Amino acid sequence: MNSISFGPVPSRRLGRSLGINNVFPKKCSYSCVYCQLGRTIDILSTRKPFHEPQVLVDDVFRRIREAENSGSRIDYLTFVPDGEPTLDSNLGTEIRMLKESGIKIAVITNSSLIWREDVRKDLEDADWISFKVDTVRESTWRRINRPYDSFDFELILYGISLFSKQFRGTFTTETMLVSDLNDSNPEMERTARYLKRVNPKISYVSIPTRPPAEKWVRPPSENVLANAGSIFRKYLDRVEVLSQFEGTEFFVTGDPAEDILAISSVHPLREDSIREILKRTGKDWNAVAMLLEKGELEEVEYNGFRYYVRILG
């Protein structure tokens, strides 16, 4: 049940996205306070291979065939793993091999390794990339993203700027706002001014909508979020605020346990999404109860909703 690919799942940015989990569970260069997958198990700064490229590609093409046979649309193949996708030293090879599918390739990165020339080279063949820029103040960056100790923040910001001038695909950024951490007016003004310099096609402003790594994390109020949109739009041509649930239209293979575990390993599932998966596969809640009993799934409450998260590591 350790499938590399999952979905397609509904995405607020990418339509119908087939996810690619190219990094082993919770290997990341950050341990963000808002991470929906919990604290990072192993904080890394060095790139290495995780899967044989052909094994990863075969798994993705299998999932593509299953989706096509069921009439499910795929808009993007998206590298959005348990950790940071650019830690995978095979990423460039995998992107080039998957281009043969004819489906656009997306990568969602925390930006931490973009100062490296080999990472920029690996990403150049993608069609759409999202770079995390939660703040441009180093002290805030260390509080909210909790990076690998030796990272140079100014070098990361320089790397984003350099890549933005070289990349021929769709260059986007995402800023996750957390109450009382990076949502003050001066903080958001500074971030927006930097983003103007790198000129993203779209600047996404988001808030934690799923259970975060730290229980004290809270999204900004509606007033603060509205103000954030106004501040970012002063500097940027296109700003989208992501604060709504993306829906329950997940692709199912017919095996609810496989689907639930594959998706929830990178994308905690709300109860209504799980009930929709069960309904479409003709199964009842016992399938979920068994996963909970076996310790493969955990139930978590957040913002008045019940979520189910795969237990990693």
FIKE-311767 format. One line per field, with one value per residue: residue in one letter; chain; residue number from 0; x, y, z of N, C-alpha, C, CB in turn. Coordinates in pm, whole numbers. Glycine has a CB too. Example, Ala and Ser with C-alpha at 12.3 -4.5 7.8 and 13.67 -1.06 7.14 Angstrom:
r (A;S)
c (A;A)
k (0;1)
n_xx (1319;1285)
n_yy (-569;-225)
n_zz (780;708)
ca_xx (1230;1367)
ca_yy (-450;-106)
ca_zz (780;714)
c_xx (1320;1290)
c_yy (-330;3)
c_zz (780;787)
cb_xx (1131;1408)
cb_yy (-447;-60)
cb_zz (905;572)
***
This chain:
r (M;N;S;I;S;F;G;P;V;P;S;R;R;L;G;R;S;L;G;I;N;N;V;F;P;K;K;C;S;Y;S;C;V;Y;C;Q;L;G;R;T;I;D;I;L;S;T;R;K;P;F;H;E;P;Q;V;L;V;D;D;V;F;R;R;I;R;E;A;E;N;S;G;S;R;I;D;Y;L;T;F;V;P;D;G;E;P;T;L;D;S;N;L;G;T;E;I;R;M;L;K;E;S;G;I;K;I;A;V;I;T;N;S;S;L;I;W;R;E;D;V;R;K;D;L;E;D;A;D;W;I;S;F;K;V;D;T;V;R;E;S;T;W;R;R;I;N;R;P;Y;D;S;F;D;F;E;L;I;L;Y;G;I;S;L;F;S;K;Q;F;R;G;T;F;T;T;E;T;M;L;V;S;D;L;N;D;S;N;P;E;M;E;R;T;A;R;Y;L;K;R;V;N;P;K;I;S;Y;V;S;I;P;T;R;P;P;A;E;K;W;V;R;P;P;S;E;N;V;L;A;N;A;G;S;I;F;R;K;Y;L;D;R;V;E;V;L;S;Q;F;E;G;T;E;F;F;V;T;G;D;P;A;E;D;I;L;A;I;S;S;V;H;P;L;R;E;D;S;I;R;E;I;L;K;R;T;G;K;D;W;N;A;V;A;M;L;L;E;K;G;E;L;E;E;V;E;Y;N;G;F;R;Y;Y;V;R;I;L;G)
c (A;A;A;A;A;A;A;A;A;A;A;A;A;A;A;A;A;A;A;A;A;A;A;A;A;A;A;A;A;A;A;A;A;A;A;A;A;A;A;A;A;A;A;A;A;A;A;A;A;A;A;A;A;A;A;A;A;A;A;A;A;A;A;A;A;A;A;A;A;A;A;A;A;A;A;A;A;A;A;A;A;A;A;A;A;A;A;A;A;A;A;A;A;A;A;A;A;A;A;A;A;A;A;A;A;A;A;A;A;A;A;A;A;A;A;A;A;A;A;A;A;A;A;A;A;A;A;A;A;A;A;A;A;A;A;A;A;A;A;A;A;A;A;A;A;A;A;A;A;A;A;A;A;A;A;A;A;A;A;A;A;A;A;A;A;A;A;A;A;A;A;A;A;A;A;A;A;A;A;A;A;A;A;A;A;A;A;A;A;A;A;A;A;A;A;A;A;A;A;A;A;A;A;A;A;A;A;A;A;A;A;A;A;A;A;A;A;A;A;A;A;A;A;A;A;A;A;A;A;A;A;A;A;A;A;A;A;A;A;A;A;A;A;A;A;A;A;A;A;A;A;A;A;A;A;A;A;A;A;A;A;A;A;A;A;A;A;A;A;A;A;A;A;A;A;A;A;A;A;A;A;A;A;A;A;A;A;A;A;A;A;A;A;A;A;A;A;A;A;A;A;A;A;A;A;A;A;A;A;A;A;A;A)
k (0;1;2;3;4;5;6;7;8;9;10;11;12;13;14;15;16;17;18;19;20;21;22;23;24;25;26;27;28;29;30;31;32;33;34;35;36;37;38;39;40;41;42;43;44;45;46;47;48;49;50;51;52;53;54;55;56;57;58;59;60;61;62;63;64;65;66;67;68;69;70;71;72;73;74;75;76;77;78;79;80;81;82;83;84;85;86;87;88;89;90;91;92;93;94;95;96;97;98;99;100;101;102;103;104;105;106;107;108;109;110;111;112;113;114;115;116;117;118;119;120;121;122;123;124;125;126;127;128;129;130;131;132;133;134;135;136;137;138;139;140;141;142;143;144;145;146;147;148;149;150;151;152;153;154;155;156;157;158;159;160;161;162;163;164;165;166;167;168;169;170;171;172;173;174;175;176;177;178;179;180;181;182;183;184;185;186;187;188;189;190;191;192;193;194;195;196;197;198;199;200;201;202;203;204;205;206;207;208;209;210;211;212;213;214;215;216;217;218;219;220;221;222;223;224;225;226;227;228;229;230;231;232;233;234;235;236;237;238;239;240;241;242;243;244;245;246;247;248;249;250;251;252;253;254;255;256;257;258;259;260;261;262;263;264;265;266;267;268;269;270;271;272;273;274;275;276;277;278;279;280;281;282;283;284;285;286;287;288;289;290;291;292;293;294;295;296;297;298;299;300;301;302;303;304;305;306;307;308;309;310;311;312)
n_xx (81;214;201;347;230;-79;-433;-616;-660;-874;-760;-701;-547;-462;-661;-752;-539;-281;-105;243;449;746;943;1066;869;822;1075;1242;1349;1260;1064;784;561;295;258;66;123;243;526;858;1031;1293;1517;1666;1939;2082;2078;1950;1893;1565;1374;1404;1410;1265;1092;931;818;680;485;340;241;81;-118;-220;-334;-537;-697;-772;-914;-1136;-1253;-1168;-1044;-715;-528;-274;41;173;445;436;520;563;760;1016;1026;1253;1468;1509;1738;1697;1503;1499;1542;1313;1109;1159;1118;847;729;669;414;245;103;85;349;383;544;560;730;930;1121;1375;1612;1669;1878;2076;2251;2211;1954;1800;1845;1723;1456;1386;1248;990;637;487;541;537;660;745;707;690;764;991;1159;1422;1415;1145;1110;1266;1112;864;903;1107;1381;1648;1944;2180;2111;2117;1932;1915;2045;1866;1645;1769;1816;1553;1481;1670;1599;1341;1381;1484;1314;1087;832;520;546;488;401;359;222;188;-20;-3;-165;-52;214;318;142;115;74;322;491;361;366;641;691;524;644;891;799;698;932;1022;817;579;359;116;33;-21;-209;-244;-403;-381;-573;-608;-535;-262;100;169;-33;-109;-118;-302;-533;-533;-772;-1084;-1095;-823;-727;-862;-745;-484;-509;-560;-320;-127;-225;-166;88;114;15;-165;-339;-438;-648;-644;-864;-1067;-1231;-1134;-1304;-1468;-1418;-1247;-1038;-1105;-988;-1125;-1043;-1082;-917;-655;-676;-741;-517;-308;-373;-405;-151;-17;-205;-420;-742;-1071;-1362;-1599;-1494;-1380;-1611;-1734;-1554;-1588;-1857;-1852;-1706;-1861;-1835;-1839;-1808;-1646;-1411;-1253;-1244;-1090;-839;-784;-774;-554;-355;-272;-393;-497;-726;-817;-917;-1001;-1065;-1343;-1395;-1359;-1068;-866;-558;-272;-54;280;609)
n_yy (-120;113;319;523;720;908;973;1102;1412;1676;2005;2332;2499;2364;2226;1910;1704;1469;1325;1295;1116;1153;1142;986;917;1209;1329;1612;1952;2149;2209;2294;2491;2477;2249;2001;1739;1689;1708;1723;1424;1368;1606;1730;1837;1760;1636;1328;1004;858;684;445;596;474;301;482;625;420;359;597;607;381;468;678;537;397;610;720;507;510;739;971;1297;1434;1708;1794;1641;1616;1689;1647;1563;1368;1513;1745;1796;1858;1748;1507;1363;1256;1402;1573;1390;1230;1414;1472;1218;1180;1371;1253;1162;1356;1515;1806;1906;1968;2121;2150;2333;2402;2587;2583;2473;2602;2770;2615;2518;2273;2202;2408;2347;2094;2164;2308;2193;2156;2245;2410;2574;2612;2826;2844;3128;3245;3455;3737;3800;3701;3612;3554;3359;3152;3093;3012;2833;2670;2580;2368;2397;2519;2659;2939;3216;3451;3366;3175;3340;3487;3281;3212;3449;3450;3213;3281;3453;3292;3080;2925;2833;2837;3045;3055;3172;3089;3200;3118;3214;3260;3311;3575;3530;3580;3764;4036;4381;4522;4299;4159;4355;4375;4118;4118;4321;4206;3990;4125;4189;3940;3872;3682;3474;3416;3499;3321;3334;3175;2987;2786;2503;2247;2002;2123;2089;2192;2240;2491;2656;2882;3000;3329;3589;3657;3927;4003;3839;3940;4191;4116;4028;4275;4415;4257;4284;4544;4540;4333;4176;3961;3803;3536;3430;3158;2995;2821;2500;2233;2041;1717;1542;1295;1070;723;388;160;14;106;125;135;371;565;554;618;879;1020;1017;1234;1427;1510;1377;1500;1412;1405;1372;1118;966;1001;867;606;567;571;345;148;61;34;211;42;-14;206;199;-29;53;250;95;-67;113;264;491;808;991;1329;1640;1957;2297;2255;2036;1687;1512;1276;1130;985;774;828;692)
n_zz (0;-35;-239;-489;-641;-629;-631;-918;-734;-608;-663;-546;-694;-923;-1055;-1149;-998;-1024;-779;-689;-489;-422;-230;65;363;544;509;504;444;600;898;922;1119;1058;910;751;779;1014;1246;1109;1056;984;931;652;441;229;-100;-236;-393;-394;-507;-773;-1088;-1305;-1171;-1028;-1245;-1381;-1189;-1182;-1447;-1442;-1267;-1417;-1632;-1496;-1412;-1659;-1769;-1608;-1679;-1557;-1534;-1574;-1493;-1416;-1342;-1034;-831;-508;-231;80;199;109;-233;-392;-264;-375;-576;-824;-944;-1176;-1387;-1356;-1409;-1681;-1796;-1740;-1895;-2130;-2107;-2192;-2025;-1824;-1601;-1258;-976;-630;-410;-117;-152;-38;-142;-376;-425;-520;-811;-945;-864;-974;-1241;-1258;-1226;-1449;-1663;-1584;-1597;-1436;-1135;-783;-542;-204;-9;276;430;439;633;831;1103;1142;949;1059;1282;1178;960;1047;962;825;1008;897;670;446;451;294;67;-28;-95;-295;-478;-555;-685;-895;-1035;-1114;-1323;-1516;-1567;-1790;-1773;-1588;-1323;-987;-654;-305;-6;317;570;915;1218;1418;1360;1091;988;1030;931;856;815;606;406;350;250;22;-129;-192;-348;-565;-697;-790;-950;-983;-1180;-1062;-732;-454;-159;138;405;707;664;736;996;1183;1238;1486;1764;1850;1633;1438;1190;1033;1118;944;874;883;681;459;454;399;135;13;61;-77;-335;-394;-487;-668;-974;-1000;-756;-554;-301;-96;83;111;139;-74;-182;-241;-445;-508;-692;-716;-676;-626;-417;-109;121;18;-135;61;234;55;-29;216;319;225;223;436;505;512;703;546;291;307;350;107;-63;35;-27;-306;-358;-261;1;365;685;825;688;738;1015;1056;964;1151;1382;1329;1352;1138;1058;1180;1380;1385;1524;1390;1368;1394;1233;1149;1080;896;920;780;960;976;951)
ca_xx (0;301;199;419;135;-212;-530;-613;-733;-908;-662;-749;-460;-426;-774;-743;-396;-235;9;360;514;880;1035;1020;788;865;1213;1222;1450;1191;964;693;468;160;257;-48;172;310;665;951;1102;1435;1544;1779;1982;2156;1996;1983;1784;1468;1318;1456;1321;1172;988;839;745;585;375;258;170;-26;-226;-279;-421;-655;-782;-827;-1013;-1257;-1304;-1128;-953;-592;-476;-132;115;229;538;391;540;562;863;1053;1053;1384;1568;1523;1839;1648;1384;1506;1522;1173;1027;1177;1054;702;682;619;271;169;34;172;418;390;625;532;853;944;1222;1496;1731;1671;2008;2166;2241;2155;1810;1741;1851;1621;1321;1363;1157;852;547;427;609;500;766;701;768;602;814;1126;1232;1486;1370;1012;1135;1312;1001;749;945;1199;1464;1777;2018;2287;2062;2136;1803;1935;2081;1741;1570;1842;1793;1418;1487;1746;1519;1224;1423;1526;1211;998;697;438;615;394;447;255;252;96;-30;-36;-200;49;351;360;24;108;84;461;544;303;416;776;680;465;742;986;732;690;1060;1036;710;511;237;11;77;-124;-207;-323;-410;-394;-711;-605;-466;-121;197;163;-174;-136;-128;-437;-536;-571;-916;-1132;-1055;-680;-710;-906;-642;-370;-537;-545;-177;-58;-272;-101;218;116;-92;-267;-332;-551;-652;-692;-911;-1184;-1214;-1126;-1408;-1458;-1414;-1122;-1041;-1099;-949;-1211;-991;-1085;-803;-541;-699;-736;-379;-225;-403;-386;-9;29;-321;-520;-877;-1182;-1456;-1693;-1421;-1369;-1743;-1758;-1473;-1656;-1982;-1822;-1651;-1959;-1790;-1891;-1708;-1557;-1282;-1178;-1224;-979;-714;-763;-739;-420;-259;-225;-466;-525;-837;-778;-1017;-943;-1162;-1479;-1407;-1283;-976;-798;-420;-193;56;404;729)
ca_yy (0;230;369;648;818;905;1061;1248;1477;1815;2103;2469;2568;2287;2149;1769;1681;1338;1352;1207;1118;1110;1145;898;989;1319;1374;1749;2050;2235;2147;2408;2479;2453;2135;1913;1602;1680;1752;1649;1315;1375;1731;1705;1944;1697;1562;1187;933;788;576;432;674;393;251;594;656;310;373;711;570;289;549;751;443;372;729;732;400;544;867;1079;1392;1474;1833;1803;1546;1711;1644;1706;1445;1376;1609;1843;1720;1882;1663;1392;1392;1206;1479;1618;1274;1188;1513;1453;1092;1193;1460;1167;1139;1464;1589;1907;1869;2072;2093;2240;2328;2499;2683;2583;2430;2667;2835;2517;2517;2146;2205;2494;2270;1988;2220;2389;2127;2154;2342;2497;2556;2699;2847;2894;3249;3281;3578;3773;3835;3575;3566;3494;3236;3047;3058;2951;2722;2588;2518;2308;2504;2587;2728;3083;3266;3547;3288;3116;3445;3517;3170;3227;3561;3406;3116;3348;3519;3189;2977;2955;2787;2923;3066;3105;3168;3070;3252;3065;3307;3203;3417;3627;3498;3654;3830;4179;4464;4542;4172;4128;4455;4336;3999;4157;4399;4110;3914;4211;4182;3812;3880;3555;3478;3422;3492;3261;3360;3066;2974;2645;2453;2110;1997;2159;2017;2246;2263;2634;2728;2924;3088;3468;3618;3695;4066;4004;3776;4038;4294;4056;4035;4415;4449;4188;4336;4674;4518;4220;4181;3858;3743;3450;3391;3020;2974;2735;2356;2207;1951;1575;1461;1222;950;599;270;48;-35;227;131;183;511;649;561;687;1022;1081;1026;1370;1514;1465;1371;1537;1300;1398;1318;973;905;1001;757;480;559;540;208;54;9;107;272;-61;-5;309;149;-124;131;314;-10;-115;219;322;614;878;1086;1457;1748;2089;2399;2203;1923;1569;1474;1147;1149;861;776;808;664)
ca_zz (0;-39;-375;-509;-694;-567;-696;-903;-625;-642;-620;-562;-789;-1042;-1110;-1110;-986;-985;-692;-694;-358;-465;-116;173;463;630;486;459;485;695;986;935;1231;1008;819;772;798;1143;1252;1024;1122;949;861;563;351;120;-196;-257;-462;-308;-588;-908;-1173;-1384;-1080;-1005;-1369;-1406;-1095;-1226;-1569;-1401;-1210;-1529;-1705;-1414;-1416;-1794;-1787;-1534;-1730;-1467;-1597;-1504;-1546;-1386;-1260;-936;-728;-382;-147;226;239;8;-356;-453;-199;-464;-677;-952;-982;-1315;-1474;-1346;-1481;-1826;-1836;-1730;-2001;-2238;-2087;-2253;-1919;-1766;-1478;-1155;-857;-518;-333;-8;-201;45;-216;-507;-441;-584;-957;-992;-840;-1079;-1366;-1251;-1232;-1569;-1758;-1532;-1661;-1333;-1006;-672;-444;-74;46;387;491;395;755;872;1235;1123;872;1151;1373;1111;874;1126;859;855;1077;823;551;434;404;185;-52;-78;-162;-420;-569;-610;-780;-1012;-1111;-1172;-1448;-1611;-1589;-1903;-1743;-1500;-1196;-887;-516;-204;127;418;681;1046;1310;1511;1318;972;932;1061;811;812;766;475;312;310;165;-106;-205;-248;-453;-683;-767;-861;-1050;-1012;-1262;-961;-593;-372;-15;194;550;745;659;788;1125;1170;1320;1622;1796;1876;1506;1399;1072;1061;1113;811;850;853;551;359;450;330;-8;-30;63;-186;-465;-419;-549;-761;-1074;-978;-622;-521;-160;-84;220;108;122;-218;-229;-206;-567;-521;-774;-638;-754;-589;-290;-26;211;-61;-171;181;282;-43;-28;347;351;190;210;534;448;598;714;434;176;326;330;-38;-117;72;-103;-447;-368;-208;130;481;772;879;620;810;1152;1055;951;1281;1478;1295;1376;1012;1038;1304;1374;1444;1511;1362;1322;1391;1140;1183;972;910;877;782;1056;902;1026)
c_xx (85;312;271;324;0;-304;-571;-704;-769;-805;-716;-667;-450;-540;-773;-596;-367;-104;118;437;657;984;979;956;867;1015;1202;1336;1393;1108;862;590;328;149;143;-6;248;454;753;1027;1253;1460;1675;1816;2051;2063;2044;1869;1693;1406;1398;1361;1220;1060;885;754;642;463;282;179;60;-146;-296;-376;-549;-751;-848;-936;-1144;-1318;-1268;-1023;-830;-540;-326;-84;198;320;504;398;524;660;890;1096;1192;1497;1598;1621;1801;1535;1387;1481;1376;1082;1037;1110;902;645;625;470;186;91;132;226;424;479;590;649;855;1055;1359;1623;1748;1800;2109;2143;2179;2004;1742;1739;1742;1480;1288;1266;1013;769;496;497;556;616;708;780;674;639;947;1208;1290;1435;1233;1024;1177;1201;893;787;1042;1293;1583;1871;2112;2238;2083;2010;1818;1971;1958;1660;1636;1816;1654;1418;1559;1663;1401;1257;1457;1412;1115;854;622;500;516;459;328;305;146;97;-75;-58;-86;193;396;245;8;124;229;522;492;348;554;774;628;563;848;922;716;818;1074;921;643;389;115;78;-39;-101;-298;-319;-418;-542;-722;-526;-317;-31;191;19;-209;-151;-274;-431;-569;-723;-954;-1092;-908;-655;-752;-803;-517;-389;-516;-398;-105;-99;-217;25;216;-6;-203;-242;-457;-540;-718;-734;-1027;-1144;-1222;-1229;-1377;-1444;-1278;-1142;-1031;-1067;-1045;-1166;-982;-966;-680;-556;-682;-592;-289;-247;-367;-240;48;-83;-428;-662;-983;-1284;-1550;-1625;-1409;-1504;-1779;-1679;-1541;-1783;-1956;-1761;-1744;-1920;-1848;-1775;-1612;-1418;-1193;-1146;-1107;-844;-681;-713;-597;-314;-202;-286;-496;-637;-797;-890;-946;-1051;-1303;-1501;-1319;-1200;-912;-661;-347;-78;184;520;707)
c_yy (126;281;502;757;803;1003;1009;1300;1619;1911;2243;2546;2497;2204;2007;1728;1537;1358;1249;1225;1066;1109;1056;980;1085;1345;1514;1837;2152;2148;2255;2386;2443;2327;2039;1767;1585;1726;1663;1546;1331;1503;1716;1831;1889;1618;1417;1121;864;668;565;508;590;336;361;621;548;322;487;674;469;368;630;661;416;489;743;628;430;677;985;1166;1417;1600;1847;1677;1631;1643;1718;1597;1471;1481;1707;1774;1740;1813;1540;1426;1340;1291;1521;1506;1231;1285;1490;1325;1105;1288;1379;1139;1242;1548;1688;1862;1989;2026;2196;2226;2433;2601;2669;2547;2500;2746;2744;2516;2388;2140;2292;2422;2163;2042;2286;2326;2113;2261;2447;2469;2657;2704;2904;3019;3298;3415;3613;3823;3705;3525;3500;3362;3122;3002;2977;2828;2627;2509;2442;2420;2585;2663;2879;3143;3362;3475;3221;3221;3484;3407;3175;3336;3521;3311;3183;3415;3417;3097;3019;2908;2887;2926;3126;3099;3141;3121;3201;3159;3235;3317;3447;3587;3583;3731;3976;4260;4485;4414;4143;4229;4416;4216;4036;4235;4307;4034;3997;4201;4050;3790;3745;3576;3490;3417;3438;3296;3256;3069;2825;2603;2309;2108;2024;2077;2061;2288;2410;2715;2757;3010;3231;3483;3657;3838;4076;3945;3870;4148;4243;4063;4175;4455;4385;4245;4476;4657;4418;4221;4080;3790;3659;3408;3254;2995;2877;2588;2323;2108;1806;1484;1397;1102;827;482;154;-16;85;239;185;331;603;664;638;838;1085;1087;1163;1473;1468;1480;1410;1423;1292;1346;1166;905;901;890;623;460;515;403;104;-8;90;153;170;-56;97;262;52;-52;201;212;-61;-9;281;459;675;979;1213;1559;1880;2181;2344;2086;1807;1528;1340;1158;1016;877;736;776;580)
c_zz (0;-182;-382;-555;-625;-640;-833;-791;-668;-583;-645;-664;-924;-1100;-1058;-1115;-945;-908;-705;-564;-376;-353;-6;285;551;628;428;508;583;790;1021;1045;1184;923;853;793;929;1136;1163;1107;1104;869;784;486;227;29;-208;-334;-360;-380;-717;-1001;-1251;-1297;-1054;-1128;-1399;-1315;-1137;-1351;-1541;-1349;-1320;-1605;-1627;-1420;-1553;-1817;-1714;-1581;-1644;-1534;-1511;-1570;-1527;-1315;-1163;-835;-599;-276;2;278;127;-122;-414;-378;-284;-576;-815;-1008;-1128;-1413;-1474;-1420;-1631;-1874;-1836;-1835;-2118;-2225;-2160;-2153;-1857;-1630;-1383;-1040;-751;-420;-222;-36;-137;-30;-349;-529;-511;-735;-1008;-970;-946;-1213;-1369;-1271;-1366;-1668;-1706;-1602;-1563;-1202;-906;-574;-316;-39;156;449;424;513;814;1006;1225;1049;966;1246;1302;1028;941;1033;914;899;989;700;561;372;286;55;-113;-153;-294;-523;-633;-716;-908;-1098;-1180;-1305;-1556;-1655;-1699;-1880;-1657;-1361;-1096;-748;-424;-70;223;538;808;1144;1407;1477;1199;908;975;931;766;753;625;369;260;217;27;-191;-268;-365;-580;-765;-845;-959;-1082;-1102;-1171;-824;-511;-225;49;346;585;745;709;919;1111;1262;1466;1653;1816;1747;1472;1274;1113;1057;971;776;812;715;438;342;378;180;-63;-38;-54;-322;-494;-501;-665;-852;-1046;-844;-601;-375;-150;60;227;91;-27;-270;-200;-328;-589;-612;-684;-730;-733;-460;-196;68;139;-92;-51;231;186;-37;106;389;318;197;308;483;552;597;595;307;187;302;182;-105;-87;-9;-247;-465;-310;-76;244;570;833;816;690;951;1160;1046;1082;1384;1456;1316;1250;986;1174;1283;1450;1422;1485;1306;1304;1297;1189;1060;1002;841;883;881;981;995;1150)
cb_xx (-92;441;56;534;119;-204;-474;-653;-649;-1050;-528;-747;-324;-312;-769;-832;-335;-216;-36;451;434;929;1056;1137;718;823;1293;1086;1506;1101;1030;622;464;115;392;-142;262;304;717;1048;1056;1479;1552;1747;2076;2266;2001;2009;1840;1358;1166;1471;1401;1248;1051;917;842;654;428;348;267;24;-171;-168;-347;-615;-700;-716;-957;-1226;-1451;-1075;-1026;-484;-546;-104;205;116;688;244;675;594;991;1167;952;1411;1521;1385;1972;1602;1372;1641;1611;1131;1071;1326;1096;663;796;696;237;76;-25;95;560;249;778;394;973;971;1173;1478;1726;1551;2063;2144;2379;2223;1779;1820;1990;1629;1303;1493;1210;851;429;271;763;369;874;718;791;605;831;1121;1137;1635;1365;920;1245;1432;939;681;1007;1120;1512;1835;2096;2389;1914;2264;1730;2044;2187;1658;1557;1994;1810;1315;1558;1876;1470;1169;1544;1636;1134;1052;702;292;740;262;519;215;256;135;-128;78;-326;18;362;419;-100;218;19;546;507;150;421;860;589;339;810;1034;595;665;1177;1041;766;468;226;-94;125;-127;-251;-272;-533;-331;-765;-544;-488;-102;338;261;-212;-24;-62;-507;-641;-505;-953;-1285;-1083;-600;-789;-1043;-606;-349;-678;-620;-112;-87;-424;-68;315;122;-35;-267;-319;-557;-728;-583;-952;-1277;-1322;-990;-1429;-1580;-1450;-1070;-926;-1232;-808;-1214;-849;-1211;-772;-528;-838;-824;-325;-254;-552;-465;69;91;-376;-505;-906;-1246;-1536;-1753;-1282;-1317;-1852;-1721;-1329;-1689;-2055;-1729;-1517;-1983;-1636;-1989;-1775;-1618;-1301;-1258;-1352;-994;-726;-893;-838;-417;-149;-257;-597;-398;-967;-644;-1107;-823;-1114;-1571;-1367;-1379;-868;-884;-348;-139;29;436;793)
cb_yy (0;196;383;630;802;939;1200;1312;1478;1851;2083;2541;2583;2197;2149;1677;1778;1243;1360;1238;1031;1200;1292;815;892;1291;1276;1803;2122;2338;2084;2435;2608;2571;2061;1922;1563;1538;1749;1745;1179;1248;1852;1591;2040;1606;1631;1114;829;884;599;281;754;279;204;720;670;173;398;835;514;191;644;804;311;344;855;717;267;552;860;1023;1526;1360;1949;1926;1447;1782;1668;1766;1391;1241;1537;1934;1756;2031;1621;1349;1333;1063;1601;1681;1156;1179;1657;1450;980;1242;1550;1036;1140;1409;1492;2040;1816;2108;2096;2206;2347;2427;2823;2487;2281;2760;2877;2376;2535;2030;2259;2627;2205;1915;2319;2415;1990;2177;2270;2473;2571;2649;2941;2786;3360;3173;3563;3880;3908;3594;3684;3590;3260;3097;3185;3053;2777;2491;2622;2230;2446;2487;2698;3116;3336;3648;3182;3057;3568;3531;3039;3262;3681;3338;3004;3452;3608;3106;2950;2890;2652;2872;3158;3023;3301;2920;3408;2919;3421;3107;3381;3580;3350;3558;3754;4220;4598;4590;4057;4126;4594;4306;3894;4239;4503;4011;3866;4355;4196;3696;3938;3487;3351;3306;3632;3108;3507;2931;3052;2622;2462;2012;1861;2307;2038;2366;2185;2693;2647;3001;3036;3564;3732;3681;4152;3925;3646;4098;4338;3911;3990;4509;4405;4037;4340;4745;4472;4089;4155;3753;3853;3326;3497;2917;3107;2777;2276;2157;1970;1534;1546;1178;951;574;227;-56;-105;230;-8;103;529;591;420;635;1046;1006;918;1370;1514;1544;1231;1670;1313;1537;1382;941;984;1139;759;480;694;645;201;-53;8;18;349;-199;33;441;81;-221;234;381;-126;-163;169;229;590;949;1023;1509;1758;2079;2458;2310;1965;1452;1582;1030;1255;826;681;930;791)
cb_zz (120;17;-426;-611;-847;-416;-709;-1032;-494;-589;-693;-428;-731;-1010;-1262;-1204;-884;-1110;-550;-819;-253;-575;-65;228;549;770;390;507;362;620;1117;802;1310;927;824;654;683;1195;1397;954;1067;869;961;466;424;176;-335;-121;-562;-262;-617;-951;-1270;-1453;-945;-967;-1487;-1386;-953;-1254;-1673;-1293;-1102;-1625;-1732;-1268;-1384;-1899;-1738;-1385;-1744;-1334;-1624;-1507;-1481;-1299;-1347;-864;-770;-394;-171;287;278;60;-460;-459;-60;-523;-637;-937;-894;-1343;-1429;-1199;-1446;-1861;-1743;-1592;-2050;-2240;-1939;-2355;-1811;-1751;-1508;-1103;-891;-447;-424;124;-180;157;-237;-521;-305;-525;-1021;-920;-698;-1091;-1383;-1118;-1122;-1638;-1792;-1377;-1724;-1320;-1022;-602;-501;36;-66;493;646;284;859;878;1334;1045;765;1230;1433;1021;748;1217;764;731;1187;781;529;348;518;221;-16;39;-71;-392;-496;-498;-716;-968;-1019;-1075;-1422;-1549;-1460;-2029;-1673;-1493;-1213;-890;-476;-193;127;460;647;1096;1387;1650;1282;870;971;1165;835;928;862;484;379;433;230;-82;-115;-139;-405;-642;-667;-760;-1175;-881;-1351;-977;-539;-391;20;142;608;885;517;685;1192;1199;1266;1639;1919;1960;1391;1514;969;961;1213;804;973;960;543;398;592;375;-37;65;196;-181;-468;-285;-446;-684;-1212;-1093;-510;-615;-74;-128;281;-6;202;-251;-377;-128;-688;-383;-878;-564;-718;-699;-307;52;270;-192;-231;293;303;-184;-59;450;278;51;64;663;395;552;842;406;165;467;409;-99;-57;222;-102;-504;-298;-306;137;562;882;858;473;814;1202;937;838;1330;1468;1151;1459;896;957;1357;1434;1383;1640;1262;1190;1354;996;1230;952;847;965;639;1178;818;1065)
***
